[in-house]
Amino acid sequence: MKKYNVIYADPAWEQKAGRPLSGGYIKVDGVQVFNPKSDKSADLPYNTMSFDDIKELPIKELTDDNCHLYMWVTNKYLMKAEQIINAWGFKYSTTLVWAKKPIGSGMGGTYKVSTEFLIFATKGNVGEITNEKVNGTWFEQKRQYVNGYPCHSKKPDFFYELIEKVSAGSKFELFARNKRDGWDAWGDKIVADVNIIGLKNQKSVGKN
């Protein structure tokens, strides 16, 4: 199996609210968006994986001796994410923050969530695959909208560009929505480059 120097993952985390959420998910021009005024339930619009199932994915089989991991994590799992990082063979380094613009009205309780977290972890000789260093870990980037609705879980292309700027070598995206030039990827809506053991139904888990 091919080995990669960079793993970029946006896991399909389980999200179960402690109380009913207002709003729901709809499709606009073929894109999944969140509509706070919808009378539909706010269940996630894709199949998810449990924390343990994500942790048990055989990511070690995909990684080179020197490898960078970038993994998106939700607020719910932020404190537990290091368990997955370690299970995949990495050591925690730092957390990058996407500060969404405009802030709008996010989900949450007392504080509405307007940030997402991208954990950076490493394996082996970090310097061997580092092109350059970046000052800062806080990045204000606009959310993508379709006809006034925010696209659900869609991350800015800025983070692809940041990874390409910082991390050298072969790159693999896990839970990809689309294929990016020069990257290999797995996702249930694309032609995957790798069949990953642990994703038992390769067409049922992922983001669309």
N, C-alpha and C positions, 0 to 999 in steps of 0.2 A: 504494500500500500504506500502511496506517495506520502511524504512527510512535509509538513509546512512550518515556516518560520513565524507565521502570524495566524492566529485564530480570532475571528470576530464573531461574537455570538449574541443573539437577541432572543433568549429562550422564551418559549411559550408558557410563561409562569401561570399557575393557577391563581385566580383572584376571587376570593369569596368575601363579600362585604358583610359586615356585622349587622347592617340594617339595609332595608331596601334603598336603592339609588334611584333618583329621578332621572328621566331621560333614557335614551337607548341608542343603539347603533343602526344606521341605515346606509344604503348605498346611493351615492350620487355620482352619476357619470361613471359607474363601474368601480368606484373607489369607496372603501369602507370608512365612514365618518361617524362622529358622535354628535347626536342632536339632543341637547338638554331639554327640549320641549316635547320630545317624542313620548308617546304613551306606551311604547314597547319596553320590555325589561332591559336592564343594563347588562345582561350577560355578555361575556366577551364573544366577539364574532368569529372565533376560530377555536379549534380544539387545543387543549392545554395539556401540560405534563405536570406530574407531581414533583415536588422538590427532590424526592429520592430517585425518581426516574431520570431527572436531569443530572443528578449527581453521579449516577451509575453509567452514564453514556461513556463509551470507550474512547474518549478524546485523546488519551495518551497514545493511541495507535496512529493518530494523525500528526503528532507533533515531532518536530526535529529536536535534536539535542539542545539547540538554542532557539527559544520561541517566546514570542510576546502574545499574551491573551488580553483581548478587550471584550468584556462581557457586560451587557446592559442588565441592570437589576432594579426591581421595583422597590418602593419603600418597605413593603411588607417583608421582603427577604434580605434587606440590606445587611442586617446583623448576622445572618446565617450564611451569606454568600461565600465566605472564606472556606466553608466546608466543601463547597463544590470546587472552588479554585484548587484546594489542596488535593482533592480526589482526582482531579484532572492532571495533577503533576506540576502545579504552578505555586509560586509564592507571591503573596499580596505585595503590591508596590504602592499604589495610590488610587484615588478615586477622582475621575473627571466629572464635572457637573455641566449638564446642559440646562441653562436658564432659558425658559421658553419666552418668546416674544410674539405677539403681545401676551401678557399673563392670562387674561381672560378669566373664566371660572372653571377651575379644575376640579377633580374629584377630591374627596377627603372630608374630614370632620371639622374640627375647630379651625385648622389651617388648610386652605385649599392648595392642593399640590400644583406647583408650577415649575418643578425641576425634575430631571431624570438623571440617573447615575450610571456612569460607564467605568467599571472597575478595570484597572490596568494591573496585570500580574505577569510575572516573568519566570522563565525556566532556563537554566544554563548560564552562559556568558552573555549578559545583556548587551555589552558594548559591541559584540560581534555583529549584531543585527540592528544597531541604532544608527540611523542616518544623522540625526541632529536632535538637540534638546529644545524644549519649548518652555518659555516662562509663563507659568500660570496653569491653573486647572479648572478655571471657571470660564465657560464659553456661552455668550448670549447669541442665540440663533433663532431665527423665525420658524414657527411651525408652518407646515404646509396645509393650505386650505383648498377646498373645492366648493365653489358657490357659497362661500361664507361659513362652511362647516370645517372643523379641524379634522385632518386625517388621523384615524386611530393608530397609535403606536408607530407612526412613520417617523423615522429618524432623519435629520438633515444630512444631505450629501457632504456637508462640511466634515463630518466625522470620518468618512471614507478618505477624504483628502488629507485630513490630519494624520491618519494612520499611514497613508502612503508617504507622507512627508517624514514621519518619525521612524517608522519600522521598515527595515529592509528585508528582502527575501520573498519567498513564495507565500501567498495569502489564501486563506480559506474562510468563507462565511457560512456560519451555521444558522439555520432558520431564515434563509434569505428570501426576499420577495421577488427580486430580480437578479439577473446575472450582471456583474460589473466586469468591464474589460480588464483582462489580466489577472482576474481572481477565479479560483474554483469555488464551488458553493454547493450546499444542500438546502432544499426547501421544497415544500409539497406543491408549489405552483410553478416550479421550474424544472428543466431537465438537469437532474443532479449529477455532479461529477463523482460522487462517492456514495456508496450504499453503506449506511452506518448501522452496525449491529446495536440493538437496543431501541431503535426506532422500528418497532415490529411491523407496523403498517405504514410504509413509507409515504403513503398518500393521505394519511389522516391526521398527522401531527405537524403543525407549523402555522405560519401566519399568511393570510391572503389579503 
